[in-house]
Amino acid sequence: MPGTPGLEHRIGGLEKEDRTGNVSYDPDNHQRMTDLRAEKVERVALDIPVLEVDGDPEGELLVLGWGSTEGAIIGAVIKARKAGLRVSRAHLRYLNPFPRNLDAVLAKFNQVLVPEMNMGQLAMLLRARSLKNIQSFPKVQGLPFMRQEIYEKIRETLGVPVQEDSEVKDVH
């Protein structure tokens, strides 16, 4: 009940003291509490599914997406495979924390292409985390990716000339 002796809420300060919950301005306590919160977020990774790869679990190119890019990536990768290109794909559903196997997945591919509907923030985070040259493919035009755009970027990334594939027509 509100006002119960000993259970009153304290408001104020930037940080609460470890164990007591009293307001604390001690820098060592602030570091300890910040580390504790970061560790709690990392533990969440134990409860989220691992990142699954569609296609070969290792190879030359992984197309990695998140959010609204999923459909266009699926279509582009299917088209690339029909054209004889060996390309895999994966889609992130959790960004903080990342899936616990993300580093292992990225390490198995020579190149990683990240189409994203922004200025490349995910690619930047992945580069910093993996120390791998993640290729950003940003788009901020207010329009979604079309599978053909990603397909052409896949070909470019693999060093395969972009050309009209007579047997691999796109419906869009």
C-alpha positions as CSV (number, residue, x, y, z in Angstrom):
1,M,0.0,0.0,0.0
2,P,1.2,3.5,-0.7
3,G,2.8,5.0,2.4
4,T,3.7,1.7,4.1
5,P,6.6,2.4,6.5
6,G,9.9,1.1,5.0
7,L,8.4,0.7,1.5
8,E,8.3,4.3,0.4
9,H,9.5,5.1,-3.0
10,R,12.5,7.4,-3.3
11,I,12.7,9.7,-6.3
12,G,15.8,11.5,-7.5
13,G,19.4,11.1,-8.5
14,L,20.9,9.4,-11.5
15,E,21.6,6.1,-9.9
16,K,20.4,3.8,-7.1
17,E,22.9,2.2,-4.7
18,D,23.5,-1.5,-5.3
19,R,21.5,-3.7,-2.9
20,T,19.8,-0.9,-0.9
21,G,18.2,1.2,-3.7
22,N,19.2,4.4,-1.9
23,V,20.1,7.4,-4.2
24,S,23.8,7.2,-4.9
25,Y,26.2,9.6,-6.6
26,D,29.2,7.4,-6.1
27,P,31.1,6.8,-9.4
28,D,32.1,3.3,-8.6
29,N,28.5,2.3,-7.8
30,H,27.4,3.9,-11.0
31,Q,29.9,1.8,-13.0
32,R,28.8,-1.4,-11.1
33,M,25.1,-0.7,-11.8
34,T,25.8,0.1,-15.5
35,D,27.8,-3.2,-15.9
36,L,24.9,-5.1,-14.1
37,R,22.3,-3.7,-16.6
38,A,24.5,-4.5,-19.6
39,E,25.0,-8.0,-18.3
40,K,21.2,-8.5,-17.9
41,V,20.6,-7.4,-21.5
42,E,23.3,-9.9,-22.7
43,R,21.7,-12.7,-20.7
44,V,18.5,-12.2,-22.8
45,A,20.4,-13.7,-25.7
46,L,20.1,-17.1,-24.0
47,D,16.3,-16.9,-24.3
48,I,16.1,-15.8,-28.0
49,P,16.3,-18.2,-30.9
50,V,19.6,-18.6,-32.7
51,L,20.1,-17.0,-36.1
52,E,19.1,-19.5,-38.8
53,V,20.7,-19.5,-42.3
54,D,18.7,-20.3,-45.4
55,G,21.1,-22.0,-47.8
56,D,24.6,-23.2,-47.3
57,P,25.7,-22.5,-43.7
58,E,29.0,-21.2,-45.0
59,G,30.3,-19.8,-48.3
60,E,31.0,-16.7,-50.4
61,L,28.0,-14.5,-49.6
62,L,25.4,-14.1,-46.9
63,V,22.6,-11.6,-47.4
64,L,21.6,-10.5,-44.0
65,G,18.5,-8.4,-43.3
66,W,16.1,-7.2,-40.7
67,G,12.7,-5.6,-40.7
68,S,11.0,-4.8,-43.9
69,T,13.8,-6.1,-46.2
70,E,12.9,-9.7,-45.7
71,G,10.5,-10.3,-48.6
72,A,12.8,-8.5,-51.2
73,I,15.8,-10.4,-49.9
74,I,14.0,-13.8,-50.1
75,G,13.0,-13.0,-53.7
76,A,16.4,-11.8,-54.7
77,V,18.2,-14.8,-53.2
78,I,15.8,-17.2,-54.9
79,K,16.4,-15.5,-58.2
80,A,20.2,-15.6,-57.6
81,R,20.1,-19.3,-56.9
82,K,18.1,-19.9,-60.1
83,A,20.8,-18.1,-61.9
84,G,23.4,-20.5,-60.5
85,L,24.8,-18.3,-57.8
86,R,25.7,-19.7,-54.4
87,V,24.2,-17.3,-51.9
88,S,22.7,-17.7,-48.5
89,R,20.4,-15.5,-46.5
90,A,19.4,-14.8,-42.9
91,H,17.1,-12.4,-41.2
92,L,17.6,-10.8,-37.8
93,R,14.6,-10.5,-35.5
94,Y,16.5,-9.4,-32.4
95,L,19.0,-6.5,-32.5
96,N,19.8,-5.9,-28.8
97,P,21.0,-8.3,-27.8
98,F,21.9,-10.0,-31.1
99,P,21.4,-13.8,-31.4
100,R,24.1,-15.6,-29.5
101,N,25.4,-17.3,-32.6
102,L,25.6,-14.2,-34.8
103,D,29.4,-13.9,-34.7
104,A,29.8,-17.6,-35.6
105,V,27.4,-17.2,-38.6
106,L,29.2,-14.1,-39.9
107,A,32.6,-15.8,-39.6
108,K,31.6,-18.6,-42.0
109,F,31.0,-16.2,-44.9
110,N,33.6,-14.4,-47.0
111,Q,31.2,-11.5,-47.6
112,V,28.1,-10.2,-45.9
113,L,25.7,-7.9,-47.7
114,V,23.2,-5.9,-45.5
115,P,20.3,-4.3,-47.4
116,E,18.6,-1.9,-45.0
117,M,16.1,0.9,-45.1
118,N,18.3,3.5,-43.4
119,M,21.8,4.9,-43.7
120,G,23.5,1.6,-42.8
121,Q,23.4,1.6,-39.1
122,L,23.1,-2.2,-38.8
123,A,26.1,-2.7,-41.1
124,M,28.0,-0.3,-38.9
125,L,27.1,-2.2,-35.7
126,L,28.0,-5.5,-37.3
127,R,31.4,-4.2,-38.5
128,A,32.2,-3.0,-35.0
129,R,31.1,-6.3,-33.5
130,S,32.7,-8.7,-35.9
131,L,35.6,-6.7,-37.3
132,K,34.5,-8.0,-40.6
133,N,34.0,-5.9,-43.8
134,I,30.2,-5.9,-43.8
135,Q,28.9,-4.4,-47.1
136,S,26.2,-1.9,-46.5
137,F,23.4,-1.5,-49.0
138,P,21.3,1.4,-47.6
139,K,18.2,2.9,-49.1
140,V,16.4,5.9,-47.7
141,Q,14.1,6.9,-50.6
142,G,10.9,6.3,-48.8
143,L,10.3,3.3,-51.1
144,P,10.9,-0.4,-50.2
145,F,13.6,-2.5,-51.8
146,M,12.5,-4.4,-54.9
147,R,14.0,-7.9,-55.3
148,Q,15.7,-6.8,-58.5
149,E,17.7,-4.2,-56.8
150,I,19.0,-6.7,-54.3
151,Y,19.6,-9.3,-57.0
152,E,21.7,-6.9,-59.0
153,K,23.7,-6.0,-55.8
154,I,24.2,-9.7,-55.1
155,R,25.7,-10.1,-58.6
156,E,27.9,-7.0,-58.2
157,T,29.1,-8.2,-54.8
158,L,30.0,-11.6,-56.3
159,G,31.7,-10.0,-59.3
160,V,29.2,-11.5,-61.7
161,P,28.2,-9.0,-64.5
162,V,24.7,-7.7,-64.2
163,Q,22.8,-8.8,-67.3
164,E,19.4,-9.8,-68.4
165,D,18.9,-13.4,-67.5
166,S,16.8,-15.0,-70.2
167,E,15.8,-18.0,-68.0
168,V,15.5,-16.0,-64.8
169,K,12.9,-13.3,-65.4
170,D,11.5,-11.2,-62.5
171,V,7.8,-10.5,-62.4
172,H,8.4,-7.0,-61.0
